[in-house]
């Protein structure tokens, strides 16, 4: 069974102990992350599988999303490895204009630090939002390098992101 970008998108904000999260981690051949002393120190735990599946997952506790002490999926990265499928029928060879067409709107934000990145605000099925950062291979926005799904934190809009004035 192959995990698609849509599958990953549907996992956002799910508990690290959710059956769908556990099953996805198993299908990807990754080890279930441990809630240990390192988690207590860092307040997050990640599974990085950049070399094999090209998918990385980060979990952290966000008040109000899961039970206290249960981290949920807050960041997911999908790289162009093993023919990974992206959400919204996006392809790694899509340029910015093709992304706009497939997503039905121009990017909502641009990242101040990553000049090759455009960011869309995505509404999830559970009425929550996340950002989808599409990182392109060059500043001409000609080809997708990777996609990073990140929990939507309103404070980030003021701190890390700028509104897109296109």
VMD Tcl script that builds the backbone (N, CA, C; Angstrom):
set m [mol new atoms 498]
animate dup $m
set s [atomselect $m all]
$s set {name element resname resid chain x y z} {
  {N N UNK 1 A 0.849 -1.185 0.000}
  {CA C UNK 1 A 0.000 0.000 0.000}
  {C C UNK 1 A 0.892 1.246 0.000}
  {N N UNK 2 A 0.529 2.199 -0.805}
  {CA C UNK 2 A 1.295 3.442 -0.923}
  {C C UNK 2 A 0.584 4.563 -0.168}
  {N N UNK 3 A 1.362 5.379 0.522}
  {CA C UNK 3 A 0.834 6.543 1.227}
  {C C UNK 3 A 0.904 7.732 0.274}
  {N N UNK 4 A -0.209 8.416 0.093}
  {CA C UNK 4 A -0.263 9.549 -0.827}
  {C C UNK 4 A -0.199 10.867 -0.049}
  {N N UNK 5 A -0.038 11.951 -0.783}
  {CA C UNK 5 A -0.055 13.275 -0.183}
  {C C UNK 5 A -1.384 13.580 0.483}
  {N N UNK 6 A -2.465 13.090 -0.118}
  {CA C UNK 6 A -3.796 13.279 0.488}
  {C C UNK 6 A -3.875 12.536 1.821}
  {N N UNK 7 A -3.290 11.324 1.870}
  {CA C UNK 7 A -3.266 10.567 3.126}
  {C C UNK 7 A -2.551 11.356 4.212}
  {N N UNK 8 A -1.398 11.917 3.863}
  {CA C UNK 8 A -0.621 12.699 4.831}
  {C C UNK 8 A -1.407 13.933 5.269}
  {N N UNK 9 A -2.028 14.613 4.332}
  {CA C UNK 9 A -2.829 15.800 4.642}
  {C C UNK 9 A -3.938 15.456 5.641}
  {N N UNK 10 A -4.551 14.293 5.465}
  {CA C UNK 10 A -5.639 13.877 6.353}
  {C C UNK 10 A -5.165 13.461 7.744}
  {N N UNK 11 A -3.854 13.358 7.930}
  {CA C UNK 11 A -3.316 12.999 9.243}
  {C C UNK 11 A -3.006 14.217 10.114}
  {N N UNK 12 A -3.017 15.396 9.519}
  {CA C UNK 12 A -2.673 16.598 10.285}
  {C C UNK 12 A -3.550 16.717 11.530}
  {N N UNK 13 A -2.909 17.033 12.639}
  {CA C UNK 13 A -3.513 17.228 13.955}
  {C C UNK 13 A -3.983 15.939 14.622}
  {N N UNK 14 A -3.744 14.788 14.024}
  {CA C UNK 14 A -4.112 13.520 14.671}
  {C C UNK 14 A -3.049 13.162 15.712}
  {N N UNK 15 A -3.497 12.511 16.776}
  {CA C UNK 15 A -2.631 12.098 17.866}
  {C C UNK 15 A -1.597 11.088 17.384}
  {N N UNK 16 A -0.446 11.117 17.996}
  {CA C UNK 16 A 0.613 10.167 17.707}
  {C C UNK 16 A 0.134 8.733 17.970}
  {N N UNK 17 A -0.922 8.583 18.785}
  {CA C UNK 17 A -1.460 7.269 19.125}
  {C C UNK 17 A -2.668 6.887 18.278}
  {N N UNK 18 A -3.058 7.735 17.340}
  {CA C UNK 18 A -4.190 7.451 16.460}
  {C C UNK 18 A -3.844 6.251 15.565}
  {N N UNK 19 A -4.812 5.376 15.373}
  {CA C UNK 19 A -4.590 4.167 14.560}
  {C C UNK 19 A -4.099 4.496 13.157}
  {N N UNK 20 A -4.609 5.575 12.554}
  {CA C UNK 20 A -4.191 5.942 11.193}
  {C C UNK 20 A -2.736 6.406 11.169}
  {N N UNK 21 A -2.312 7.108 12.201}
  {CA C UNK 21 A -0.911 7.527 12.310}
  {C C UNK 21 A -0.028 6.292 12.453}
  {N N UNK 22 A -0.380 5.414 13.353}
  {CA C UNK 22 A 0.407 4.197 13.595}
  {C C UNK 22 A 0.507 3.364 12.327}
  {N N UNK 23 A -0.609 3.192 11.629}
  {CA C UNK 23 A -0.622 2.408 10.391}
  {C C UNK 23 A 0.253 3.063 9.313}
  {N N UNK 24 A 0.173 4.372 9.189}
  {CA C UNK 24 A 0.978 5.092 8.189}
  {C C UNK 24 A 2.464 4.922 8.475}
  {N N UNK 25 A 2.845 5.059 9.729}
  {CA C UNK 25 A 4.248 4.899 10.111}
  {C C UNK 25 A 4.731 3.497 9.765}
  {N N UNK 26 A 3.890 2.500 10.018}
  {CA C UNK 26 A 4.246 1.113 9.689}
  {C C UNK 26 A 4.386 0.915 8.182}
  {N N UNK 27 A 3.439 1.440 7.407}
  {CA C UNK 27 A 3.489 1.295 5.946}
  {C C UNK 27 A 4.749 1.951 5.382}
  {N N UNK 28 A 5.130 3.077 5.958}
  {CA C UNK 28 A 6.332 3.781 5.505}
  {C C UNK 28 A 7.622 3.092 5.963}
  {N N UNK 29 A 7.476 2.090 6.830}
  {CA C UNK 29 A 8.646 1.363 7.317}
  {C C UNK 29 A 9.468 2.157 8.317}
  {N N UNK 30 A 8.820 3.065 8.998}
  {CA C UNK 30 A 9.510 3.898 9.980}
  {C C UNK 30 A 9.185 3.392 11.382}
  {N N UNK 31 A 9.998 3.776 12.351}
  {CA C UNK 31 A 9.761 3.370 13.725}
  {C C UNK 31 A 8.843 4.359 14.422}
  {N N UNK 32 A 7.938 3.817 15.231}
  {CA C UNK 32 A 7.039 4.655 16.010}
  {C C UNK 32 A 7.876 5.546 16.930}
  {N N UNK 33 A 7.664 6.862 16.905}
  {CA C UNK 33 A 8.460 7.749 17.772}
  {C C UNK 33 A 8.127 7.534 19.245}
  {N N UNK 34 A 9.116 7.769 20.088}
  {CA C UNK 34 A 8.958 7.569 21.523}
  {C C UNK 34 A 8.750 8.904 22.230}
  {N N UNK 35 A 7.870 8.866 23.198}
  {CA C UNK 35 A 7.693 10.019 24.074}
  {C C UNK 35 A 8.610 9.747 25.260}
  {N N UNK 36 A 9.795 10.342 25.214}
  {CA C UNK 36 A 10.822 10.052 26.205}
  {C C UNK 36 A 11.390 11.350 26.775}
  {N N UNK 37 A 12.529 11.238 27.412}
  {CA C UNK 37 A 13.170 12.412 28.017}
  {C C UNK 37 A 13.517 13.465 26.966}
  {N N UNK 38 A 13.922 13.019 25.780}
  {CA C UNK 38 A 14.247 13.963 24.711}
  {C C UNK 38 A 13.010 14.747 24.296}
  {N N UNK 39 A 11.851 14.074 24.213}
  {CA C UNK 39 A 10.599 14.762 23.891}
  {C C UNK 39 A 10.291 15.791 24.974}
  {N N UNK 40 A 10.458 15.412 26.217}
  {CA C UNK 40 A 10.177 16.331 27.323}
  {C C UNK 40 A 11.062 17.577 27.230}
  {N N UNK 41 A 12.276 17.397 26.741}
  {CA C UNK 41 A 13.212 18.517 26.605}
  {C C UNK 41 A 12.864 19.380 25.384}
  {N N UNK 42 A 12.663 18.731 24.230}
  {CA C UNK 42 A 12.446 19.454 22.972}
  {C C UNK 42 A 10.996 19.867 22.746}
  {N N UNK 43 A 10.066 19.192 23.407}
  {CA C UNK 43 A 8.623 19.407 23.246}
  {C C UNK 43 A 8.124 19.013 21.852}
  {N N UNK 44 A 8.933 18.216 21.138}
  {CA C UNK 44 A 8.511 17.664 19.858}
  {C C UNK 44 A 9.315 16.404 19.588}
  {N N UNK 45 A 8.764 15.569 18.723}
  {CA C UNK 45 A 9.445 14.353 18.309}
  {C C UNK 45 A 9.240 14.204 16.801}
  {N N UNK 46 A 10.307 13.830 16.108}
  {CA C UNK 46 A 10.240 13.732 14.649}
  {C C UNK 46 A 10.672 12.366 14.164}
  {N N UNK 47 A 10.121 11.985 13.009}
  {CA C UNK 47 A 10.563 10.812 12.276}
  {C C UNK 47 A 11.047 11.347 10.941}
  {N N UNK 48 A 12.322 11.250 10.697}
  {CA C UNK 48 A 12.897 11.769 9.467}
  {C C UNK 48 A 13.307 10.595 8.593}
  {N N UNK 49 A 12.703 10.485 7.436}
  {CA C UNK 49 A 13.039 9.402 6.516}
  {C C UNK 49 A 13.289 9.994 5.134}
  {N N UNK 50 A 14.182 10.965 5.087}
  {CA C UNK 50 A 14.471 11.677 3.843}
  {C C UNK 50 A 15.085 10.780 2.775}
  {N N UNK 51 A 15.827 9.762 3.180}
  {CA C UNK 51 A 16.544 8.930 2.217}
  {C C UNK 51 A 15.711 7.812 1.611}
  {N N UNK 52 A 14.730 7.300 2.337}
  {CA C UNK 52 A 13.965 6.155 1.858}
  {C C UNK 52 A 12.594 6.533 1.306}
  {N N UNK 53 A 11.737 7.047 2.183}
  {CA C UNK 53 A 10.387 7.386 1.734}
  {C C UNK 53 A 10.268 8.834 1.291}
  {N N UNK 54 A 11.169 9.695 1.737}
  {CA C UNK 54 A 11.070 11.117 1.427}
  {C C UNK 54 A 9.993 11.815 2.238}
  {N N UNK 55 A 9.495 11.144 3.260}
  {CA C UNK 55 A 8.443 11.713 4.107}
  {C C UNK 55 A 8.983 11.847 5.522}
  {N N UNK 56 A 8.773 13.005 6.121}
  {CA C UNK 56 A 9.172 13.258 7.497}
  {C C UNK 56 A 7.957 13.769 8.257}
  {N N UNK 57 A 7.831 13.357 9.500}
  {CA C UNK 57 A 6.692 13.734 10.330}
  {C C UNK 57 A 7.188 14.277 11.663}
  {N N UNK 58 A 6.568 15.362 12.133}
  {CA C UNK 58 A 6.912 15.941 13.433}
  {C C UNK 58 A 5.641 16.062 14.259}
  {N N UNK 59 A 5.756 15.656 15.519}
  {CA C UNK 59 A 4.624 15.679 16.446}
  {C C UNK 59 A 4.970 16.573 17.627}
  {N N UNK 60 A 3.991 17.369 18.048}
  {CA C UNK 60 A 4.149 18.155 19.262}
  {C C UNK 60 A 2.773 18.357 19.882}
  {N N UNK 61 A 2.775 18.632 21.160}
  {CA C UNK 61 A 1.517 18.829 21.861}
  {C C UNK 61 A 1.013 20.238 21.613}
  {N N UNK 62 A -0.226 20.335 21.179}
  {CA C UNK 62 A -0.873 21.631 20.996}
  {C C UNK 62 A -2.155 21.585 21.817}
  {N N UNK 63 A -2.256 22.462 22.763}
  {CA C UNK 63 A -3.398 22.469 23.667}
  {C C UNK 63 A -4.713 22.529 22.893}
  {N N UNK 64 A -5.617 21.637 23.243}
  {CA C UNK 64 A -6.944 21.639 22.642}
  {C C UNK 64 A -7.104 20.718 21.448}
  {N N UNK 65 A -6.016 20.118 20.951}
  {CA C UNK 65 A -6.129 19.245 19.787}
  {C C UNK 65 A -6.174 17.769 20.155}
  {N N UNK 66 A -5.460 17.404 21.200}
  {CA C UNK 66 A -5.461 16.019 21.672}
  {C C UNK 66 A -5.485 16.049 23.189}
  {N N UNK 67 A -5.545 14.862 23.798}
  {CA C UNK 67 A -5.489 14.781 25.253}
  {C C UNK 67 A -4.149 15.331 25.739}
  {N N UNK 68 A -4.155 15.825 26.958}
  {CA C UNK 68 A -2.917 16.350 27.524}
  {C C UNK 68 A -1.830 15.274 27.507}
  {N N UNK 69 A -0.642 15.662 27.075}
  {CA C UNK 69 A 0.467 14.724 27.016}
  {C C UNK 69 A 0.564 13.952 25.720}
  {N N UNK 70 A -0.392 14.130 24.816}
  {CA C UNK 70 A -0.376 13.437 23.527}
  {C C UNK 70 A -0.007 14.408 22.419}
  {N N UNK 71 A 1.171 14.258 21.856}
  {CA C UNK 71 A 1.503 15.112 20.720}
  {C C UNK 71 A 0.692 14.735 19.484}
  {N N UNK 72 A 0.467 15.708 18.632}
  {CA C UNK 72 A -0.244 15.459 17.381}
  {C C UNK 72 A 0.650 15.848 16.207}
  {N N UNK 73 A 0.280 15.403 15.019}
  {CA C UNK 73 A 1.071 15.701 13.830}
  {C C UNK 73 A 0.938 17.187 13.502}
  {N N UNK 74 A 2.062 17.899 13.532}
  {CA C UNK 74 A 2.046 19.336 13.269}
  {C C UNK 74 A 2.843 19.717 12.021}
  {N N UNK 75 A 3.772 18.861 11.608}
  {CA C UNK 75 A 4.562 19.138 10.406}
  {C C UNK 75 A 4.758 17.841 9.631}
  {N N UNK 76 A 4.520 17.901 8.330}
  {CA C UNK 76 A 4.779 16.759 7.451}
  {C C UNK 76 A 5.468 17.275 6.200}
  {N N UNK 77 A 6.536 16.629 5.815}
  {CA C UNK 77 A 7.294 17.019 4.636}
  {C C UNK 77 A 7.281 15.874 3.625}
  {N N UNK 78 A 7.067 16.228 2.360}
  {CA C UNK 78 A 7.046 15.234 1.284}
  {C C UNK 78 A 8.062 15.669 0.233}
  {N N UNK 79 A 9.077 14.832 0.026}
  {CA C UNK 79 A 10.118 15.129 -0.963}
  {C C UNK 79 A 9.927 14.257 -2.200}
  {N N UNK 80 A 10.627 14.618 -3.241}
  {CA C UNK 80 A 10.542 13.911 -4.522}
  {C C UNK 80 A 11.428 12.660 -4.503}
  {N N UNK 81 A 11.011 11.687 -3.711}
  {CA C UNK 81 A 11.700 10.402 -3.601}
  {C C UNK 81 A 10.652 9.306 -3.740}
  {N N UNK 82 A 10.994 8.230 -4.421}
  {CA C UNK 82 A 10.097 7.073 -4.568}
  {C C UNK 82 A 8.755 7.426 -5.198}
  {N N UNK 83 A 8.747 8.369 -6.112}
  {CA C UNK 83 A 7.506 8.762 -6.800}
  {C C UNK 83 A 6.396 9.136 -5.831}
  {N N UNK 84 A 6.740 9.870 -4.782}
  {CA C UNK 84 A 5.720 10.301 -3.826}
  {C C UNK 84 A 4.642 11.104 -4.536}
  {N N UNK 85 A 3.415 10.857 -4.135}
  {CA C UNK 85 A 2.273 11.604 -4.675}
  {C C UNK 85 A 1.978 12.782 -3.765}
  {N N UNK 86 A 1.747 13.920 -4.371}
  {CA C UNK 86 A 1.445 15.136 -3.631}
  {C C UNK 86 A -0.064 15.330 -3.517}
  {N N UNK 87 A -0.517 16.105 -2.530}
  {CA C UNK 87 A -1.953 16.393 -2.434}
  {C C UNK 87 A -2.416 17.299 -3.572}
  {N N UNK 88 A -3.710 17.340 -3.787}
  {CA C UNK 88 A -4.363 18.222 -4.758}
  {C C UNK 88 A -3.900 17.984 -6.193}
  {N N UNK 89 A -3.509 16.761 -6.493}
  {CA C UNK 89 A -3.050 16.403 -7.849}
  {C C UNK 89 A -1.846 17.205 -8.307}
  {N N UNK 90 A -1.113 17.754 -7.369}
  {CA C UNK 90 A 0.121 18.456 -7.713}
  {C C UNK 90 A 1.176 17.438 -8.115}
  {N N UNK 91 A 2.089 17.854 -8.973}
  {CA C UNK 91 A 3.209 17.022 -9.405}
  {C C UNK 91 A 4.490 17.786 -9.156}
  {N N UNK 92 A 5.571 17.062 -8.941}
  {CA C UNK 92 A 6.844 17.715 -8.670}
  {C C UNK 92 A 7.329 18.562 -9.840}
  {N N UNK 93 A 6.859 18.277 -11.043}
  {CA C UNK 93 A 7.283 19.086 -12.195}
  {C C UNK 93 A 6.373 20.294 -12.436}
  {N N UNK 94 A 5.389 20.533 -11.553}
  {CA C UNK 94 A 4.506 21.700 -11.681}
  {C C UNK 94 A 5.264 22.987 -11.370}
  {N N UNK 95 A 4.922 24.041 -12.100}
  {CA C UNK 95 A 5.451 25.362 -11.785}
  {C C UNK 95 A 4.412 26.117 -10.947}
  {N N UNK 96 A 4.752 27.339 -10.567}
  {CA C UNK 96 A 3.853 28.113 -9.709}
  {C C UNK 96 A 2.471 28.295 -10.346}
  {N N UNK 97 A 2.399 28.630 -11.622}
  {CA C UNK 97 A 1.106 28.855 -12.276}
  {C C UNK 97 A 0.254 27.583 -12.287}
  {N N UNK 98 A 0.878 26.438 -12.465}
  {CA C UNK 98 A 0.140 25.179 -12.416}
  {C C UNK 98 A -0.369 24.911 -10.994}
  {N N UNK 99 A 0.426 25.272 -9.994}
  {CA C UNK 99 A -0.014 25.139 -8.602}
  {C C UNK 99 A -1.223 26.022 -8.340}
  {N N UNK 100 A -1.182 27.249 -8.835}
  {CA C UNK 100 A -2.304 28.182 -8.673}
  {C C UNK 100 A -3.560 27.588 -9.302}
  {N N UNK 101 A -3.422 27.042 -10.490}
  {CA C UNK 101 A -4.565 26.449 -11.191}
  {C C UNK 101 A -5.133 25.265 -10.407}
  {N N UNK 102 A -4.274 24.376 -9.928}
  {CA C UNK 102 A -4.739 23.182 -9.216}
  {C C UNK 102 A -5.300 23.506 -7.835}
  {N N UNK 103 A -4.750 24.533 -7.179}
  {CA C UNK 103 A -5.220 24.902 -5.847}
  {C C UNK 103 A -6.355 25.917 -5.886}
  {N N UNK 104 A -6.609 26.477 -7.060}
  {CA C UNK 104 A -7.739 27.381 -7.232}
  {C C UNK 104 A -7.516 28.790 -6.714}
  {N N UNK 105 A -6.283 29.126 -6.357}
  {CA C UNK 105 A -5.991 30.480 -5.884}
  {C C UNK 105 A -4.487 30.695 -5.862}
  {N N UNK 106 A -4.097 31.975 -5.870}
  {CA C UNK 106 A -2.688 32.325 -5.717}
  {C C UNK 106 A -2.259 32.022 -4.285}
  {N N UNK 107 A -0.970 31.966 -4.073}
  {CA C UNK 107 A -0.445 31.734 -2.731}
  {C C UNK 107 A -0.963 32.806 -1.773}
  {N N UNK 108 A -1.233 32.388 -0.549}
  {CA C UNK 108 A -1.721 33.315 0.476}
  {C C UNK 108 A -0.592 34.102 1.122}
  {N N UNK 109 A 0.587 33.500 1.189}
  {CA C UNK 109 A 1.724 34.119 1.856}
  {C C UNK 109 A 3.004 33.799 1.099}
  {N N UNK 110 A 4.015 34.582 1.381}
  {CA C UNK 110 A 5.373 34.245 0.961}
  {C C UNK 110 A 6.222 34.185 2.229}
  {N N UNK 111 A 7.234 33.359 2.209}
  {CA C UNK 111 A 8.103 33.218 3.358}
  {C C UNK 111 A 9.233 34.227 3.253}
  {N N UNK 112 A 9.461 34.988 4.306}
  {CA C UNK 112 A 10.498 36.022 4.308}
  {C C UNK 112 A 11.883 35.434 4.077}
  {N N UNK 113 A 12.127 34.257 4.649}
  {CA C UNK 113 A 13.461 33.669 4.595}
  {C C UNK 113 A 13.677 32.778 3.378}
  {N N UNK 114 A 12.654 32.071 2.945}
  {CA C UNK 114 A 12.797 31.136 1.832}
  {C C UNK 114 A 12.232 31.769 0.567}
  {N N UNK 115 A 13.055 32.382 -0.193}
  {CA C UNK 115 A 12.628 33.116 -1.384}
  {C C UNK 115 A 12.078 32.205 -2.479}
  {N N UNK 116 A 12.315 30.905 -2.358}
  {CA C UNK 116 A 11.833 29.955 -3.362}
  {C C UNK 116 A 10.569 29.245 -2.880}
  {N N UNK 117 A 9.854 29.843 -1.945}
  {CA C UNK 117 A 8.720 29.197 -1.308}
  {C C UNK 117 A 7.454 30.052 -1.404}
  {N N UNK 118 A 6.349 29.394 -1.686}
  {CA C UNK 118 A 5.026 30.032 -1.671}
  {C C UNK 118 A 4.158 29.232 -0.705}
  {N N UNK 119 A 3.251 29.926 -0.007}
  {CA C UNK 119 A 2.492 29.280 1.050}
  {C C UNK 119 A 0.995 29.492 0.855}
  {N N UNK 120 A 0.261 28.375 0.907}
  {CA C UNK 120 A -1.193 28.400 0.787}
  {C C UNK 120 A -1.802 28.012 2.129}
  {N N UNK 121 A -2.879 28.676 2.497}
  {CA C UNK 121 A -3.658 28.296 3.660}
  {C C UNK 121 A -4.676 27.263 3.194}
  {N N UNK 122 A -4.666 26.111 3.825}
  {CA C UNK 122 A -5.504 24.983 3.416}
  {C C UNK 122 A -6.522 24.679 4.505}
  {N N UNK 123 A -7.783 24.560 4.136}
  {CA C UNK 123 A -8.826 24.129 5.065}
  {C C UNK 123 A -8.882 22.609 5.023}
  {N N UNK 124 A -8.828 21.985 6.186}
  {CA C UNK 124 A -8.889 20.533 6.283}
  {C C UNK 124 A -10.331 20.084 6.491}
  {N N UNK 125 A -10.583 18.803 6.309}
  {CA C UNK 125 A -11.930 18.253 6.459}
  {C C UNK 125 A -12.499 18.454 7.858}
  {N N UNK 126 A -11.635 18.542 8.866}
  {CA C UNK 126 A -12.098 18.674 10.250}
  {C C UNK 126 A -12.275 20.142 10.668}
  {N N UNK 127 A -12.400 21.045 9.696}
  {CA C UNK 127 A -12.581 22.477 9.911}
  {C C UNK 127 A -11.368 23.161 10.535}
  {N N UNK 128 A -10.232 22.484 10.537}
  {CA C UNK 128 A -8.993 23.109 10.975}
  {C C UNK 128 A -8.249 23.603 9.741}
  {N N UNK 129 A -7.212 24.377 9.965}
  {CA C UNK 129 A -6.408 24.893 8.860}
  {C C UNK 129 A -4.957 24.502 9.059}
  {N N UNK 130 A -4.263 24.382 7.953}
  {CA C UNK 130 A -2.814 24.226 8.002}
  {C C UNK 130 A -2.243 25.013 6.832}
  {N N UNK 131 A -0.956 25.234 6.867}
  {CA C UNK 131 A -0.334 25.878 5.731}
  {C C UNK 131 A 0.371 24.808 4.901}
  {N N UNK 132 A 0.377 25.005 3.607}
  {CA C UNK 132 A 1.099 24.124 2.703}
  {C C UNK 132 A 2.153 24.977 2.018}
  {N N UNK 133 A 3.385 24.759 2.430}
  {CA C UNK 133 A 4.508 25.492 1.852}
  {C C UNK 133 A 5.039 24.686 0.677}
  {N N UNK 134 A 4.962 25.262 -0.496}
  {CA C UNK 134 A 5.514 24.617 -1.677}
  {C C UNK 134 A 6.853 25.273 -1.946}
  {N N UNK 135 A 7.895 24.472 -1.808}
  {CA C UNK 135 A 9.254 24.949 -2.011}
  {C C UNK 135 A 9.692 24.548 -3.411}
  {N N UNK 136 A 10.086 25.544 -4.173}
  {CA C UNK 136 A 10.475 25.318 -5.564}
  {C C UNK 136 A 11.992 25.170 -5.676}
  {N N UNK 137 A 12.440 24.563 -6.759}
  {CA C UNK 137 A 13.868 24.313 -6.957}
  {C C UNK 137 A 14.649 25.582 -7.253}
  {N N UNK 138 A 13.978 26.612 -7.770}
  {CA C UNK 138 A 14.683 27.858 -8.078}
  {C C UNK 138 A 13.761 29.052 -7.859}
  {N N UNK 139 A 14.317 30.229 -7.924}
  {CA C UNK 139 A 13.541 31.440 -7.658}
  {C C UNK 139 A 12.594 31.803 -8.802}
  {N N UNK 140 A 12.643 31.049 -9.889}
  {CA C UNK 140 A 11.704 31.232 -11.001}
  {C C UNK 140 A 10.429 30.421 -10.777}
  {N N UNK 141 A 10.387 29.641 -9.707}
  {CA C UNK 141 A 9.214 28.828 -9.331}
  {C C UNK 141 A 8.805 27.869 -10.449}
  {N N UNK 142 A 9.800 27.209 -11.037}
  {CA C UNK 142 A 9.551 26.362 -12.203}
  {C C UNK 142 A 9.240 24.907 -11.863}
  {N N UNK 143 A 9.733 24.415 -10.745}
  {CA C UNK 143 A 9.569 23.002 -10.437}
  {C C UNK 143 A 9.540 22.819 -8.925}
  {N N UNK 144 A 8.649 21.955 -8.430}
  {CA C UNK 144 A 8.504 21.750 -6.990}
  {C C UNK 144 A 9.661 20.898 -6.459}
  {N N UNK 145 A 10.265 21.359 -5.379}
  {CA C UNK 145 A 11.317 20.603 -4.702}
  {C C UNK 145 A 10.698 19.713 -3.618}
  {N N UNK 146 A 9.848 20.290 -2.790}
  {CA C UNK 146 A 9.152 19.537 -1.754}
  {C C UNK 146 A 7.961 20.350 -1.253}
  {N N UNK 147 A 7.106 19.663 -0.514}
  {CA C UNK 147 A 5.945 20.308 0.097}
  {C C UNK 147 A 6.024 20.057 1.595}
  {N N UNK 148 A 5.754 21.098 2.373}
  {CA C UNK 148 A 5.753 20.966 3.822}
  {C C UNK 148 A 4.395 21.445 4.332}
  {N N UNK 149 A 3.708 20.567 5.029}
  {CA C UNK 149 A 2.442 20.904 5.676}
  {C C UNK 149 A 2.753 21.267 7.118}
  {N N UNK 150 A 2.238 22.417 7.569}
  {CA C UNK 150 A 2.550 22.903 8.911}
  {C C UNK 150 A 1.271 23.374 9.579}
  {N N UNK 151 A 1.143 23.045 10.885}
  {CA C UNK 151 A -0.030 23.539 11.604}
  {C C UNK 151 A -0.097 25.054 11.466}
  {N N UNK 152 A -1.297 25.584 11.365}
  {CA C UNK 152 A -1.478 27.020 11.174}
  {C C UNK 152 A -1.488 27.709 12.523}
  {N N UNK 153 A -0.501 28.553 12.728}
  {CA C UNK 153 A -0.377 29.332 13.946}
  {C C UNK 153 A -0.502 30.801 13.558}
  {N N UNK 154 A -1.550 31.457 13.999}
  {CA C UNK 154 A -1.798 32.845 13.596}
  {C C UNK 154 A -0.630 33.762 13.931}
  {N N UNK 155 A 0.113 33.448 14.993}
  {CA C UNK 155 A 1.268 34.269 15.354}
  {C C UNK 155 A 2.347 34.221 14.276}
  {N N UNK 156 A 2.437 33.092 13.563}
  {CA C UNK 156 A 3.450 32.960 12.517}
  {C C UNK 156 A 3.212 33.934 11.371}
  {N N UNK 157 A 1.969 34.268 11.110}
  {CA C UNK 157 A 1.668 35.170 10.003}
  {C C UNK 157 A 2.358 36.504 10.226}
  {N N UNK 158 A 2.363 36.959 11.456}
  {CA C UNK 158 A 3.024 38.224 11.756}
  {C C UNK 158 A 4.523 38.096 11.889}
  {N N UNK 159 A 4.992 36.954 12.346}
  {CA C UNK 159 A 6.408 36.801 12.644}
  {C C UNK 159 A 7.241 36.291 11.475}
  {N N UNK 160 A 6.790 35.226 10.826}
  {CA C UNK 160 A 7.615 34.580 9.808}
  {C C UNK 160 A 7.132 34.800 8.390}
  {N N UNK 161 A 5.868 35.103 8.225}
  {CA C UNK 161 A 5.296 35.169 6.890}
  {C C UNK 161 A 4.882 36.584 6.536}
  {N N UNK 162 A 4.878 36.865 5.257}
  {CA C UNK 162 A 4.351 38.139 4.760}
  {C C UNK 162 A 3.152 37.849 3.885}
  {N N UNK 163 A 2.155 38.707 3.918}
  {CA C UNK 163 A 1.035 38.512 3.002}
  {C C UNK 163 A 1.535 38.636 1.580}
  {N N UNK 164 A 0.989 37.818 0.722}
  {CA C UNK 164 A 1.359 37.839 -0.682}
  {C C UNK 164 A 0.596 38.980 -1.363}
  {N N UNK 165 A 1.309 39.890 -1.950}
  {CA C UNK 165 A 0.690 41.047 -2.578}
  {C C UNK 165 A 0.578 40.902 -4.090}
  {N N UNK 166 A 0.539 39.648 -4.586}
  {CA C UNK 166 A 0.476 39.429 -6.030}
  {C C UNK 166 A -0.809 39.956 -6.613}
}
mol reanalyze $m
mol bondsrecalc $m
mol representation Tube
mol addrep $m
